[in-house]
Amino acid sequence: MELEPGLHRIGNDIVAAYLVVTPAGVTVIDAGLAGHWRDLLSELASIGRSLGDVKGIILTHGDSDHVGFAERLRREHGVPVYIHPDDAGRAKGGDKPANAKQSMKLGATAGFALYSLRKGGLRTTWLTETVDVRDGDTLDLPGAPRIIGLPGHSAGSIAVHVPDLDAVFVGDALTTRHVLTGRVGAQPAPFTDEPDRAIASLRALLPTRATWVLPGHGAPWRGGIEAAVASVEKAAAAR
């Protein structure tokens, strides 16, 4: 799906990944689930590009529904995978902290589970090699993506700011559709290691003044980062 020229999404409001497309090539941001591989190929073909145009993939964190096809892209096509070192172990299949009990509704939770199964959520291939990125880095990749540290959802969670697209990709730092309850709107994401820290970290996104806020779960938000952060903070205060 083209959101605007140079900005594409694969997947859907349950699990999504993104493509930054420039004349110099393509940067992939997050890798969804293993079964999103076909969606990646289809989206590239629809814009006259191929896997040879993909210059790098950036993971906002190391959870399985963001690692998806990353190792296949790295192993079979030599595409480097960038991730914060504090999440590299998670992306390689390491243990993650146990989260607190989650709010959920049967229909939404079942829909998330079924979609994950259909898209290969039980056959994740964990990474074997990664490239470290840290807060403040600007990568030599299409779109000149800049890394913003957002610890909280996980220790090494990051956002990716692409100024030319007026877009910030936030992974699970926030969500616009809660996968366990179905609630829509900008709000805290479930399965967060340190919820209070995650909310506090969002303030680091405000200087971007980005119009597009692009989460790993939920609809793209085009109402601006300030409104998105305010909505998350309000939802967190109401819990």
C-alpha positions in Angstrom: 0.0 0.0 0.0 1.4 3.4 -1.0 0.7 5.9 1.8 2.3 8.7 -0.2 5.1 8.8 -2.8 8.1 7.1 -1.3 6.2 5.7 1.7 4.7 2.2 1.6 3.2 -0.2 4.1 2.9 -4.0 3.9 0.7 -6.1 6.2 -2.3 -4.5 7.8 -3.6 -2.9 11.0 -2.8 -6.1 12.9 0.9 -6.3 12.0 2.7 -3.9 9.6 6.1 -3.1 8.2 7.2 -0.2 6.0 9.2 0.6 2.9 11.1 3.9 2.3 11.5 4.2 -1.4 14.0 6.6 -3.1 15.8 6.7 -6.4 18.9 5.3 -4.5 17.0 2.3 -3.3 14.7 1.0 -0.6 15.0 0.9 3.2 12.7 -1.6 5.0 11.6 -0.7 8.5 10.6 -3.7 10.5 10.0 -7.2 9.0 6.6 -8.1 10.3 6.0 -11.9 10.4 7.7 -14.5 8.3 4.7 -14.8 5.9 5.0 -11.1 5.1 7.8 -12.1 2.7 5.3 -12.5 -0.1 3.8 -9.1 0.7 7.3 -7.6 0.5 7.9 -9.1 -3.0 4.5 -8.1 -4.2 4.9 -4.5 -3.0 8.3 -4.2 -4.5 7.1 -5.6 -7.8 4.1 -3.1 -7.8 6.6 -0.2 -7.9 9.0 -1.7 -10.3 11.6 -2.6 -7.7 13.2 -5.9 -6.6 15.0 -7.3 -3.6 18.3 -6.0 -5.2 17.1 -2.5 -4.5 16.8 -3.1 -0.8 19.9 -1.6 0.9 19.1 -2.2 4.5 16.4 -3.2 7.1 16.0 -1.4 10.4 14.3 -3.2 13.3 12.5 -1.0 15.9 13.0 -3.8 18.4 13.5 -7.5 18.5 10.1 -9.1 19.0 9.1 -11.9 16.7 6.3 -9.9 15.0 8.9 -7.4 13.9 11.8 -9.8 13.1 9.7 -11.7 10.6 11.6 -12.1 7.3 14.7 -10.1 8.3 17.1 -13.0 8.6 15.9 -14.4 5.2 16.6 -11.0 3.6 20.0 -10.9 5.3 21.0 -14.5 4.5 19.7 -14.8 1.0 20.3 -11.3 -0.3 23.1 -9.8 1.8 20.9 -7.0 3.3 22.3 -5.7 6.6 19.9 -5.7 9.5 20.2 -2.7 11.9 19.0 -2.9 15.5 19.9 -1.3 18.9 22.5 -3.5 20.7 20.2 -3.8 23.8 17.7 -5.6 21.6 20.0 -7.7 19.5 19.8 -10.6 21.8 16.1 -10.6 21.7 16.2 -10.5 17.9 18.5 -13.5 17.9 15.9 -15.6 19.9 17.0 -14.7 23.4 14.7 -14.5 26.4 12.5 -11.5 27.0 11.2 -10.3 30.4 7.8 -11.5 31.5 5.2 -8.8 31.2 2.4 -8.0 33.6 -1.1 -9.4 33.0 -2.6 -7.9 29.9 -6.1 -6.5 29.3 -7.8 -8.4 26.5 -11.0 -9.1 24.7 -11.6 -12.5 23.2 -12.4 -11.4 19.6 -9.5 -9.1 19.2 -7.0 -11.5 20.8 -8.2 -14.4 18.7 -8.0 -12.3 15.6 -4.4 -11.4 16.4 -3.5 -15.0 17.2 -5.1 -16.3 14.0 -3.5 -13.7 11.8 -0.1 -14.4 13.3 -0.5 -18.1 12.7 -1.6 -17.5 9.1 1.4 -15.3 8.5 4.0 -17.7 10.0 4.2 -16.4 13.6 5.2 -19.9 14.8 8.1 -20.2 12.3 10.2 -17.1 13.0 13.8 -17.5 11.9 15.8 -15.5 14.4 18.7 -13.4 13.4 22.3 -14.6 13.4 24.0 -11.3 12.5 23.1 -7.7 13.2 24.6 -4.2 12.9 24.3 -1.9 15.9 22.6 1.4 15.8 22.2 3.9 18.7 20.3 7.1 19.5 21.3 10.0 17.3 22.8 7.9 14.5 21.9 8.8 10.9 22.3 5.8 8.6 23.8 5.8 5.1 20.6 4.2 3.7 17.9 5.5 1.4 15.9 8.2 3.1 18.9 9.0 5.5 17.0 7.5 8.5 17.8 8.9 11.9 17.6 6.8 15.0 15.8 7.9 18.2 16.2 5.8 21.3 12.8 4.9 22.9 13.6 2.5 25.8 10.6 1.1 27.6 8.7 -1.3 25.3 12.0 -3.1 25.3 15.5 -2.0 26.4 16.6 -1.3 22.9 13.4 0.0 21.3 14.0 2.8 18.8 12.1 5.0 16.4 13.2 5.8 12.9 12.8 9.4 11.6 12.8 10.0 7.9 12.6 13.8 7.5 12.1 13.8 3.8 8.9 11.9 4.3 7.8 13.9 7.4 7.5 10.5 9.0 8.5 8.7 12.2 8.3 4.9 12.5 7.7 4.0 16.1 7.4 0.2 16.3 5.6 -0.6 19.6 6.5 2.6 21.4 2.8 3.3 20.9 0.0 1.6 19.0 -3.1 2.9 17.2 -4.9 -0.5 17.5 -4.5 -2.6 20.6 -4.0 -6.1 19.3 -5.5 -7.7 22.5 -8.6 -5.4 22.9 -9.2 -4.0 19.5 -9.4 -0.5 20.9 -8.3 2.1 18.3 -6.5 5.4 18.7 -3.0 6.3 19.8 -2.4 4.5 23.1 0.2 2.5 25.0 1.2 -0.8 23.4 0.7 -4.1 25.2 3.6 -6.5 26.0 5.7 -3.6 27.2 8.6 -4.3 29.6 8.6 -1.0 31.4 5.3 0.9 30.7 6.1 4.1 32.6 9.5 4.4 30.9 7.9 3.8 27.5 5.5 6.7 28.0 8.3 9.0 29.2 10.4 8.1 26.2 7.8 9.3 23.8 8.9 12.9 24.5 12.0 12.3 22.5 9.8 12.1 19.4 8.4 15.7 19.7 11.3 17.5 18.2 10.7 15.7 14.9 7.4 17.4 14.5 6.5 14.6 12.1 3.1 14.5 10.5 3.1 10.7 9.8 3.4 8.5 12.9 3.7 4.8 11.8 3.3 2.1 14.3 3.9 -1.7 14.0 0.2 -2.3 14.9 -2.7 -0.1 13.9 -3.6 2.4 11.3 -1.0 5.0 10.1 -1.5 8.2 12.1 -1.4 11.4 10.1 -2.4 13.8 12.8 1.1 14.7 13.9 3.4 13.4 16.6 2.3 16.0 19.2 -1.3 14.8 19.0 -0.2 11.2 19.0 1.9 11.5 22.2 -0.8 13.5 23.9 -3.3 10.8 23.1 -1.0 8.1 24.5 -0.3 10.1 27.7 -4.0 10.6 28.2 -4.8 6.9 27.7 -2.0 6.0 30.1 -3.3 8.3 32.8 -6.8 6.9 32.5 -5.7 3.3 33.2 
